[in-house]
Amino acid sequence: MFAETPIKQLNPKKILVRSTNWIGDAVMTTPAVHSIRENFPEAEITMLAVPWVADIFRLSPDVDKLLIYDKKDLYQGKVKGPLNLAKDIKEYNFDAAILLQNAFEAAFVAKMAGIPIRAGYKRDGRGMLLTHGVTITRETRKKHQVHYYQDMLAGLGLETGPDHLRLPLPTELSSWAQGFVDCLRHQTFVSGEELQVEGDISGMPEMKPLNNDSIAIPVIGFNPGAAYGPAKQWPVEKFAQLAAIITNNYGDNGCVIMVFGTDADTKGAQIIRNFSMSTPYHVLDMTGKTSLKQAMALIKCCDVFVTNDSGLMHVAAGLDTPSIAIFGSTDHIATGPYSKKAIVLRREMECSPCLQTHCPKGHLKCLESISSKDVYEDVAKLLSSNLLAET
């Protein structure tokens, strides 16, 4: 019955949107989430998301409520977890579920929760669980992922809005980040109390003044990690060499490099820091010391962001931060930074993009052939452009 009637005509009042599970994918869905809001301005829209992507939607004006899918503690078990989640969701009496996530589980949970309208791509063997299924076209498969999600909504008969990434930040958090970065720019000492925002940033390194003049110095972000695997990671030693080149070229005036990431990236951050031991205070290890939203606010303030293909790469794109994105095994057309201020650095190989977590040929030439000097040239270019824009 529902499949014969477009979702917009059914006019659901309570909509559950199932988020994707990776930070970068979640960022790329933000235009589609806005389109959902525009099509249903009076509906109550609830986002179901795993904990590590929740900050992408926590502050979104397109989302009214946020439900956390905590598989570690609250919803444990491959079968029991989704069933318990469906049981809890059923209490909300949603009229419709729009599944941005492609997985079978997403449709299974919506079905078991008794949600009458279930919409999404017919993927992962879940077509029979959907009341409104969309077939992926060849044209859509060739597009950037931003268009992939928008095309799904168009396939459901909804009007799609601008393909503009949306990552709003609260004024308090933005002010804190700007104040923090301004201290770095002007080599001002920052006390532990001044670093606090919504709780401590645990283990934050002490800020040291670089010199006594008042010249503002560049602040550069590094993101040496990537969850997918080593085939997406430019060698951390090359990040270290890049840090040394940058700090050497900025000499007496100074610069600051903030290294972002999770606890898993801390070892890499220390390699980067240790390689620049002549001026170690230039490199700040932020790995595992910020929440996602704190990292977002700080990345927004960076003059340049150097990154692997990762979630934070898409965050930088969504925040309009000038970026250099280094690509290895993955497809820069489908998942590159959706930003006019981003430079994609890659080397075309016979085998690229292989989309593998580890180099199937064992040489990783697509990444090894990109030198620190290559990246530095683009860093200098973006920094010069920023300075010209400010004058």
One Martini backbone bead per residue (centre of mass of N, CA, C, O) as a GRO file, in nm:
protein
  391
    1MET     BB    1   0.060   0.060  -0.024
    2PHE     BB    2   0.296   0.264   0.022
    3ALA     BB    3   0.454   0.223  -0.253
    4GLU     BB    4   0.220   0.382  -0.420
    5THR     BB    5   0.309   0.616  -0.222
    6PRO     BB    6   0.456   0.887  -0.171
    7ILE     BB    7   0.607   1.012   0.102
    8LYS     BB    8   0.508   1.306   0.085
    9GLN     BB    9   0.202   1.227   0.088
   10LEU     BB   10   0.215   1.084   0.373
   11ASN     BB   11   0.330   1.280   0.584
   12PRO     BB   12   0.536   1.246   0.808
   13LYS     BB   13   0.589   1.333   1.164
   14LYS     BB   14   0.791   1.082   1.231
   15ILE     BB   15   1.146   1.069   1.179
   16LEU     BB   16   1.387   0.825   1.098
   17VAL     BB   17   1.743   0.855   1.080
   18ARG     BB   18   2.001   0.664   0.941
   19SER     BB   19   2.316   0.661   0.994
   20THR     BB   20   2.622   0.647   0.934
   21ASN     BB   21   2.944   0.503   1.070
   22TRP     BB   22   3.115   0.737   0.944
   23ILE     BB   23   3.234   1.044   0.947
   24GLY     BB   24   3.260   1.105   0.644
   25ASP     BB   25   2.981   1.000   0.562
   26ALA     BB   26   2.819   1.187   0.747
   27VAL     BB   27   2.907   1.451   0.616
   28MET     BB   28   2.796   1.364   0.323
   29THR     BB   29   2.483   1.367   0.437
   30THR     BB   30   2.402   1.666   0.512
   31PRO     BB   31   2.243   1.749   0.257
   32ALA     BB   32   2.024   1.528   0.287
   33VAL     BB   33   1.919   1.613   0.564
   34HIS     BB   34   1.826   1.889   0.465
   35SER     BB   35   1.625   1.781   0.257
   36ILE     BB   36   1.440   1.646   0.458
   37ARG     BB   37   1.363   1.904   0.607
   38GLU     BB   38   1.244   2.057   0.356
   39ASN     BB   39   1.015   1.835   0.305
   40PHE     BB   40   0.974   1.828   0.650
   41PRO     BB   41   0.924   2.096   0.843
   42GLU     BB   42   0.707   1.960   1.069
   43ALA     BB   43   0.882   1.741   1.148
   44GLU     BB   44   1.021   1.491   1.351
   45ILE     BB   45   1.373   1.456   1.368
   46THR     BB   46   1.561   1.151   1.403
   47MET     BB   47   1.886   1.046   1.492
   48LEU     BB   48   2.066   0.749   1.420
   49ALA     BB   49   2.375   0.693   1.605
   50VAL     BB   50   2.683   0.652   1.656
   51PRO     BB   51   2.894   0.792   1.881
   52TRP     BB   52   3.136   0.896   1.675
   53VAL     BB   53   2.903   1.077   1.495
   54ALA     BB   54   2.712   1.260   1.669
   55ASP     BB   55   2.845   1.551   1.637
   56ILE     BB   56   2.742   1.605   1.347
   57PHE     BB   57   2.419   1.626   1.469
   58ARG     BB   58   2.387   1.771   1.748
   59LEU     BB   59   2.385   2.083   1.598
   60SER     BB   60   2.160   2.040   1.401
   61PRO     BB   61   1.880   2.205   1.256
   62ASP     BB   62   1.774   1.924   1.109
   63VAL     BB   63   1.772   1.813   1.411
   64ASP     BB   64   1.587   1.723   1.702
   65LYS     BB   65   1.704   1.428   1.756
   66LEU     BB   66   1.912   1.186   1.947
   67LEU     BB   67   2.022   0.854   1.885
   68ILE     BB   68   2.213   0.600   2.044
   69TYR     BB   69   2.420   0.338   1.909
   70ASP     BB   70   2.531   0.125   2.164
   71LYS     BB   71   2.720  -0.163   2.117
   72LYS     BB   72   2.904  -0.195   2.373
   73ASP     BB   73   2.666  -0.169   2.609
   74LEU     BB   74   2.348  -0.154   2.528
   75TYR     BB   75   2.387  -0.324   2.225
   76GLN     BB   76   2.464  -0.624   2.247
   77GLY     BB   77   2.505  -0.811   1.983
   78LYS     BB   78   2.427  -0.922   1.667
   79VAL     BB   79   2.114  -0.981   1.750
   80LYS     BB   80   2.030  -0.863   2.027
   81GLY     BB   81   2.093  -0.567   1.978
   82PRO     BB   82   1.892  -0.496   1.744
   83LEU     BB   83   1.640  -0.596   1.897
   84ASN     BB   84   1.662  -0.394   2.134
   85LEU     BB   85   1.655  -0.145   1.962
   86ALA     BB   86   1.378  -0.194   1.831
   87LYS     BB   87   1.221  -0.193   2.096
   88ASP     BB   88   1.289   0.103   2.171
   89ILE     BB   89   1.192   0.242   1.907
   90LYS     BB   90   0.889   0.160   1.920
   91GLU     BB   91   0.814   0.378   2.146
   92TYR     BB   92   0.814   0.631   1.929
   93ASN     BB   93   0.631   0.606   1.676
   94PHE     BB   94   0.721   0.593   1.389
   95ASP     BB   95   0.640   0.663   1.047
   96ALA     BB   96   0.952   0.685   0.949
   97ALA     BB   97   1.239   0.549   0.756
   98ILE     BB   98   1.561   0.683   0.669
   99LEU     BB   99   1.829   0.508   0.500
  100LEU     BB  100   2.160   0.588   0.471
  101GLN     BB  101   2.229   0.324   0.540
  102ASN     BB  102   2.308   0.011   0.368
  103ALA     BB  103   2.238  -0.194   0.569
  104PHE     BB  104   2.049  -0.454   0.672
  105GLU     BB  105   2.012  -0.373   0.971
  106ALA     BB  106   1.855  -0.110   0.929
  107ALA     BB  107   1.598  -0.250   0.812
  108PHE     BB  108   1.550  -0.454   1.039
  109VAL     BB  109   1.501  -0.253   1.269
  110ALA     BB  110   1.264  -0.102   1.137
  111LYS     BB  111   1.081  -0.349   1.112
  112MET     BB  112   1.088  -0.442   1.419
  113ALA     BB  113   0.974  -0.145   1.506
  114GLY     BB  114   0.715  -0.083   1.318
  115ILE     BB  115   0.783   0.086   1.069
  116PRO     BB  116   0.589   0.157   0.795
  117ILE     BB  117   0.818   0.344   0.669
  118ARG     BB  118   1.081   0.218   0.440
  119ALA     BB  119   1.380   0.385   0.329
  120GLY     BB  120   1.604   0.300   0.049
  121TYR     BB  121   1.846   0.124  -0.061
  122LYS     BB  122   1.883  -0.168  -0.263
  123ARG     BB  123   2.076  -0.336  -0.034
  124ASP     BB  124   2.204  -0.609   0.121
  125GLY     BB  125   1.926  -0.777   0.089
  126ARG     BB  126   1.671  -0.549   0.177
  127GLY     BB  127   1.427  -0.497  -0.017
  128MET     BB  128   1.187  -0.655   0.142
  129LEU     BB  129   1.202  -0.434   0.392
  130LEU     BB  130   1.100  -0.224   0.191
  131THR     BB  131   0.862   0.020   0.084
  132HIS     BB  132   1.104   0.222  -0.030
  133GLY     BB  133   1.291   0.149  -0.303
  134VAL     BB  134   1.624   0.208  -0.439
  135THR     BB  135   1.792   0.209  -0.737
  136ILE     BB  136   2.107   0.192  -0.848
  137THR     BB  137   2.280   0.371  -1.069
  138ARG     BB  138   2.541   0.417  -1.277
  139GLU     BB  139   2.562   0.722  -1.236
  140THR     BB  140   2.577   0.722  -0.926
  141ARG     BB  141   2.842   0.545  -0.900
  142LYS     BB  142   3.019   0.796  -1.037
  143LYS     BB  143   2.973   0.967  -0.798
  144HIS     BB  144   2.964   1.147  -0.545
  145GLN     BB  145   2.849   1.085  -0.226
  146VAL     BB  146   2.668   1.330  -0.204
  147HIS     BB  147   2.489   1.235  -0.451
  148TYR     BB  148   2.405   0.958  -0.355
  149TYR     BB  149   2.205   1.060  -0.131
  150GLN     BB  150   2.037   1.251  -0.306
  151ASP     BB  151   1.942   1.036  -0.513
  152MET     BB  152   1.771   0.877  -0.316
  153LEU     BB  153   1.563   1.101  -0.265
  154ALA     BB  154   1.479   1.134  -0.557
  155GLY     BB  155   1.378   0.833  -0.576
  156LEU     BB  156   1.146   0.919  -0.351
  157GLY     BB  157   1.034   1.217  -0.450
  158LEU     BB  158   1.232   1.427  -0.354
  159GLU     BB  159   1.362   1.727  -0.285
  160THR     BB  160   1.672   1.876  -0.360
  161GLY     BB  161   1.927   2.042  -0.240
  162PRO     BB  162   2.210   2.163  -0.179
  163ASP     BB  163   2.559   2.057  -0.210
  164HIS     BB  164   2.607   2.134   0.120
  165LEU     BB  165   2.797   2.129   0.374
  166ARG     BB  166   2.700   2.072   0.735
  167LEU     BB  167   2.887   2.236   1.024
  168PRO     BB  168   2.782   2.344   1.296
  169LEU     BB  169   2.884   2.581   1.550
  170PRO     BB  170   2.908   2.690   1.849
  171THR     BB  171   2.997   2.981   1.986
  172GLU     BB  172   3.159   2.880   2.231
  173LEU     BB  173   3.345   2.685   2.075
  174SER     BB  174   3.456   2.886   1.867
  175SER     BB  175   3.580   3.083   2.072
  176TRP     BB  176   3.773   2.890   2.202
  177ALA     BB  177   3.933   2.807   1.948
  178GLN     BB  178   4.017   3.093   1.863
  179GLY     BB  179   4.169   3.161   2.123
  180PHE     BB  180   4.370   2.930   2.113
  181VAL     BB  181   4.491   2.996   1.828
  182ASP     BB  182   4.573   3.289   1.887
  183CYS     BB  183   4.788   3.212   2.091
  184LEU     BB  184   4.963   3.068   1.885
  185ARG     BB  185   5.005   3.300   1.680
  186HIS     BB  186   5.120   3.498   1.939
  187GLN     BB  187   5.283   3.343   2.158
  188THR     BB  188   5.090   3.265   2.400
  189PHE     BB  189   5.024   3.184   2.704
  190VAL     BB  190   4.857   2.883   2.827
  191SER     BB  191   4.642   2.779   3.048
  192GLY     BB  192   4.456   2.528   3.177
  193GLU     BB  193   4.194   2.696   3.224
  194GLU     BB  194   4.176   2.804   2.918
  195LEU     BB  195   4.123   2.501   2.793
  196GLN     BB  196   3.839   2.493   2.890
  197VAL     BB  197   3.557   2.290   2.752
  198GLU     BB  198   3.338   2.098   2.866
  199GLY     BB  199   3.591   2.036   3.000
  200ASP     BB  200   3.867   1.871   2.980
  201ILE     BB  201   4.175   1.840   2.809
  202SER     BB  202   4.341   1.575   2.827
  203GLY     BB  203   4.686   1.618   2.816
  204MET     BB  204   4.756   1.896   2.747
  205PRO     BB  205   4.989   2.074   2.627
  206GLU     BB  206   5.211   2.308   2.677
  207MET     BB  207   5.232   2.640   2.615
  208LYS     BB  208   5.481   2.810   2.425
  209PRO     BB  209   5.668   3.064   2.358
  210LEU     BB  210   5.842   3.144   2.061
  211ASN     BB  211   5.826   3.462   2.093
  212ASN     BB  212   5.811   3.830   2.142
  213ASP     BB  213   5.652   3.892   1.914
  214SER     BB  214   5.341   3.990   1.714
  215ILE     BB  215   5.352   3.783   1.501
  216ALA     BB  216   5.160   3.603   1.309
  217ILE     BB  217   5.122   3.257   1.288
  218PRO     BB  218   5.098   2.961   1.153
  219VAL     BB  219   4.834   2.708   1.147
  220ILE     BB  220   4.875   2.351   1.132
  221GLY     BB  221   4.720   2.059   1.021
  222PHE     BB  222   4.733   1.712   1.116
  223ASN     BB  223   4.638   1.377   0.954
  224PRO     BB  224   4.787   1.055   0.982
  225GLY     BB  225   4.526   0.902   0.981
  226ALA     BB  226   4.331   0.585   0.905
  227ALA     BB  227   4.094   0.339   0.949
  228TYR     BB  228   4.105   0.147   0.692
  229GLY     BB  229   4.429   0.169   0.635
  230PRO     BB  230   4.755   0.182   0.499
  231ALA     BB  231   4.648   0.254   0.198
  232LYS     BB  232   4.563   0.557   0.332
  233GLN     BB  233   4.867   0.605   0.449
  234TRP     BB  234   5.080   0.827   0.481
  235PRO     BB  235   5.372   0.820   0.594
  236VAL     BB  236   5.474   0.937   0.897
  237GLU     BB  237   5.763   1.016   0.809
  238LYS     BB  238   5.659   1.230   0.606
  239PHE     BB  239   5.526   1.409   0.809
  240ALA     BB  240   5.787   1.465   0.963
  241GLN     BB  241   5.937   1.596   0.727
  242LEU     BB  242   5.731   1.820   0.685
  243ALA     BB  243   5.762   1.951   0.960
  244ALA     BB  244   6.063   2.022   0.924
  245ILE     BB  245   6.030   2.201   0.675
  246ILE     BB  246   5.836   2.407   0.792
  247THR     BB  247   6.002   2.498   1.043
  248ASN     BB  248   6.253   2.580   0.879
  249ASN     BB  249   6.110   2.795   0.684
  250TYR     BB  250   5.998   2.973   0.943
  251GLY     BB  251   6.186   2.996   1.165
  252ASP     BB  252   6.177   3.264   1.371
  253ASN     BB  253   5.868   3.311   1.344
  254GLY     BB  254   5.713   3.055   1.312
  255CYS     BB  255   5.507   2.766   1.403
  256VAL     BB  256   5.211   2.548   1.406
  257ILE     BB  257   5.149   2.197   1.481
  258MET     BB  258   4.854   2.004   1.467
  259VAL     BB  259   4.784   1.676   1.586
  260PHE     BB  260   4.539   1.461   1.477
  261GLY     BB  261   4.332   1.215   1.659
  262THR     BB  262   4.364   0.926   1.805
  263ASP     BB  263   4.516   0.709   2.009
  264ALA     BB  264   4.632   0.551   1.755
  265ASP     BB  265   4.807   0.834   1.672
  266THR     BB  266   5.026   0.897   1.892
  267LYS     BB  267   5.282   0.770   1.781
  268GLY     BB  268   5.292   0.945   1.525
  269ALA     BB  269   5.308   1.218   1.673
  270GLN     BB  270   5.584   1.158   1.807
  271ILE     BB  271   5.744   1.129   1.549
  272ILE     BB  272   5.693   1.415   1.451
  273ARG     BB  273   5.807   1.561   1.699
  274ASN     BB  274   6.096   1.425   1.712
  275PHE     BB  275   6.189   1.528   1.423
  276SER     BB  276   6.156   1.838   1.567
  277MET     BB  277   6.369   1.888   1.815
  278SER     BB  278   6.476   2.178   1.767
  279THR     BB  279   6.137   2.252   1.771
  280PRO     BB  280   5.904   2.097   1.957
  281TYR     BB  281   5.688   2.334   2.013
  282HIS     BB  282   5.558   2.324   1.723
  283VAL     BB  283   5.439   2.042   1.822
  284LEU     BB  284   5.103   1.925   1.874
  285ASP     BB  285   4.950   1.674   2.064
  286MET     BB  286   4.593   1.587   2.000
  287THR     BB  287   4.570   1.295   2.041
  288GLY     BB  288   4.301   1.197   2.236
  289LYS     BB  289   4.220   1.518   2.352
  290THR     BB  290   3.950   1.522   2.184
  291SER     BB  291   3.671   1.582   2.064
  292LEU     BB  292   3.511   1.612   1.780
  293LYS     BB  293   3.406   1.907   1.821
  294GLN     BB  294   3.683   2.022   1.900
  295ALA     BB  295   3.832   1.947   1.645
  296MET     BB  296   3.651   2.105   1.456
  297ALA     BB  297   3.707   2.389   1.574
  298LEU     BB  298   4.018   2.380   1.521
  299ILE     BB  299   4.016   2.323   1.215
  300LYS     BB  300   3.868   2.586   1.137
  301CYS     BB  301   4.142   2.761   1.234
  302CYS     BB  302   4.313   2.663   1.022
  303ASP     BB  303   4.510   2.736   0.749
  304VAL     BB  304   4.600   2.427   0.726
  305PHE     BB  305   4.521   2.085   0.604
  306VAL     BB  306   4.681   1.771   0.652
  307THR     BB  307   4.556   1.469   0.480
  308ASN     BB  308   4.401   1.197   0.474
  309ASP     BB  309   4.170   0.968   0.389
  310SER     BB  310   3.911   1.090   0.602
  311GLY     BB  311   3.703   1.218   0.827
  312LEU     BB  312   3.865   1.490   0.872
  313MET     BB  313   3.866   1.570   0.577
  314HIS     BB  314   3.555   1.622   0.567
  315VAL     BB  315   3.548   1.827   0.790
  316ALA     BB  316   3.724   2.040   0.651
  317ALA     BB  317   3.533   2.071   0.411
  318GLY     BB  318   3.279   2.157   0.587
  319LEU     BB  319   3.466   2.415   0.706
  320ASP     BB  320   3.652   2.548   0.479
  321THR     BB  321   3.938   2.429   0.494
  322PRO     BB  322   4.237   2.437   0.385
  323SER     BB  323   4.351   2.153   0.181
  324ILE     BB  324   4.545   1.840   0.190
  325ALA     BB  325   4.483   1.545   0.002
  326ILE     BB  326   4.593   1.211   0.047
  327PHE     BB  327   4.606   0.956  -0.204
  328GLY     BB  328   4.567   0.606  -0.269
  329SER     BB  329   4.338   0.349  -0.280
  330THR     BB  330   4.125   0.559  -0.329
  331ASP     BB  331   3.844   0.749  -0.449
  332HIS     BB  332   3.847   1.083  -0.542
  333ILE     BB  333   3.566   1.105  -0.674
  334ALA     BB  334   3.377   0.978  -0.443
  335THR     BB  335   3.578   1.069  -0.160
  336GLY     BB  336   3.651   1.342  -0.180
  337PRO     BB  337   3.683   1.660  -0.115
  338TYR     BB  338   3.401   1.885  -0.075
  339SER     BB  339   3.605   2.133  -0.205
  340LYS     BB  340   3.755   2.437  -0.325
  341LYS     BB  341   3.999   2.423  -0.085
  342ALA     BB  342   4.111   2.157  -0.218
  343ILE     BB  343   4.393   1.936  -0.246
  344VAL     BB  344   4.477   1.667  -0.454
  345LEU     BB  345   4.707   1.401  -0.380
  346ARG     BB  346   4.830   1.190  -0.649
  347ARG     BB  347   4.905   0.864  -0.803
  348GLU     BB  348   4.893   0.717  -1.097
  349MET     BB  349   4.795   0.378  -1.138
  350GLU     BB  350   4.716   0.079  -1.262
  351CYS     BB  351   4.576  -0.005  -0.964
  352SER     BB  352   4.410   0.257  -0.959
  353PRO     BB  353   4.171   0.210  -0.750
  354CYS     BB  354   4.174  -0.066  -0.523
  355LEU     BB  355   4.025  -0.049  -0.231
  356GLN     BB  356   4.240  -0.129  -0.022
  357THR     BB  357   4.393  -0.172   0.290
  358HIS     BB  358   4.618  -0.329   0.131
  359CYS     BB  359   4.875  -0.372  -0.067
  360PRO     BB  360   4.869  -0.616  -0.316
  361LYS     BB  361   5.189  -0.552  -0.409
  362GLY     BB  362   5.372  -0.432  -0.154
  363HIS     BB  363   5.464  -0.101  -0.223
  364LEU     BB  364   5.299   0.176  -0.206
  365LYS     BB  365   5.352   0.390  -0.447
  366CYS     BB  366   5.112   0.593  -0.434
  367LEU     BB  367   5.253   0.714  -0.162
  368GLU     BB  368   5.570   0.704  -0.180
  369SER     BB  369   5.578   0.913  -0.438
  370ILE     BB  370   5.506   1.120  -0.217
  371SER     BB  371   5.653   1.396  -0.113
  372SER     BB  372   5.726   1.636   0.116
  373LYS     BB  373   5.782   1.854  -0.096
  374ASP     BB  374   5.516   1.840  -0.244
  375VAL     BB  375   5.343   1.925  -0.001
  376TYR     BB  376   5.484   2.190   0.075
  377GLU     BB  377   5.413   2.347  -0.182
  378ASP     BB  378   5.107   2.351  -0.109
  379VAL     BB  379   5.125   2.482   0.162
  380ALA     BB  380   5.254   2.748   0.065
  381LYS     BB  381   5.027   2.822  -0.131
  382LEU     BB  382   4.796   2.841   0.080
  383LEU     BB  383   4.927   3.044   0.270
  384SER     BB  384   4.954   3.271   0.061
  385SER     BB  385   4.653   3.295  -0.003
  386ASN     BB  386   4.565   3.371   0.282
  387LEU     BB  387   4.734   3.629   0.313
  388LEU     BB  388   4.610   3.777   0.067
  389ALA     BB  389   4.312   3.765   0.174
  390GLU     BB  390   4.379   3.942   0.444
  391THR     BB  391   4.486   4.216   0.281
   0.00000   0.00000   0.00000
